[in-house]
Amino acid sequence: MRFFRATALIISLALILSSAAAAKTSTKSTKSTKHHSSAKHTKAKSKKSWKSKGQQSIASERTTEIQEALIREHYLSGEPSGTMDAATKQALTKMQADNGWQTK
């Protein structure tokens, strides 16, 4: 029975990670194939912060679901708070390490 719970937790977390990757948008710059010999023409680079890329945060409802699963599997104790605090991050990292996943 514990195997099935662990498998369900693994599938649930895999879905979280895949939906986060799907939500990530990428922007591509277009390059002109024309070459100009004049020094007056320079490309203007947009200043986009690296902080604006990727998933910014996890919704509190989803964080609560993750915490409930971590509590059920004895990686976390207490009640789900809905905030991704240090204890939740540590429990999630431990669960990932125990299952051979990346812990980044």
Solvent accessible surface area in square Angstrom, and as a share of the most:
residue,aa,sasa,rsa
1,M,163,0.73
2,R,138,0.50
3,F,146,0.61
4,F,138,0.57
5,R,103,0.38
6,A,33,0.26
7,T,46,0.27
8,A,53,0.41
9,L,4,0.02
10,I,51,0.26
11,I,96,0.49
12,S,35,0.22
13,L,8,0.04
14,A,49,0.38
15,L,113,0.56
16,I,19,0.10
17,L,100,0.50
18,S,62,0.40
19,S,66,0.42
20,A,21,0.16
21,A,67,0.52
22,A,87,0.67
23,A,76,0.59
24,K,118,0.50
25,T,116,0.67
26,S,96,0.62
27,T,104,0.60
28,K,181,0.77
29,S,97,0.63
30,T,134,0.78
31,K,163,0.69
32,S,78,0.50
33,T,125,0.73
34,K,150,0.63
35,H,177,0.79
36,H,120,0.54
37,S,124,0.80
38,S,51,0.33
39,A,97,0.75
40,K,183,0.78
41,H,118,0.53
42,T,119,0.69
43,K,154,0.65
44,A,103,0.80
45,K,181,0.77
46,S,87,0.56
47,K,201,0.85
48,K,134,0.57
49,S,59,0.38
50,W,196,0.69
51,K,132,0.56
52,S,79,0.51
53,K,134,0.57
54,G,29,0.28
55,Q,94,0.42
56,Q,123,0.55
57,S,90,0.58
58,I,55,0.28
59,A,61,0.47
60,S,62,0.40
61,E,123,0.55
62,R,68,0.25
63,T,1,0.01
64,T,39,0.23
65,E,84,0.38
66,I,5,0.02
67,Q,3,0.02
68,E,84,0.37
69,A,9,0.07
70,L,0,0.00
71,I,43,0.22
72,R,112,0.41
73,E,4,0.02
74,H,150,0.67
75,Y,56,0.21
76,L,29,0.15
77,S,101,0.65
78,G,53,0.51
79,E,153,0.69
80,P,44,0.28
81,S,73,0.47
82,G,8,0.07
83,T,84,0.49
84,M,51,0.23
85,D,63,0.33
86,A,82,0.63
87,A,51,0.40
88,T,1,0.01
89,K,113,0.48
90,Q,136,0.61
91,A,6,0.05
92,L,29,0.14
93,T,57,0.33
94,K,114,0.48
95,M,0,0.00
96,Q,23,0.10
97,A,57,0.44
98,D,80,0.41
99,N,54,0.28
100,G,69,0.67
101,W,68,0.24
102,Q,140,0.62
103,T,60,0.35
104,K,214,0.91
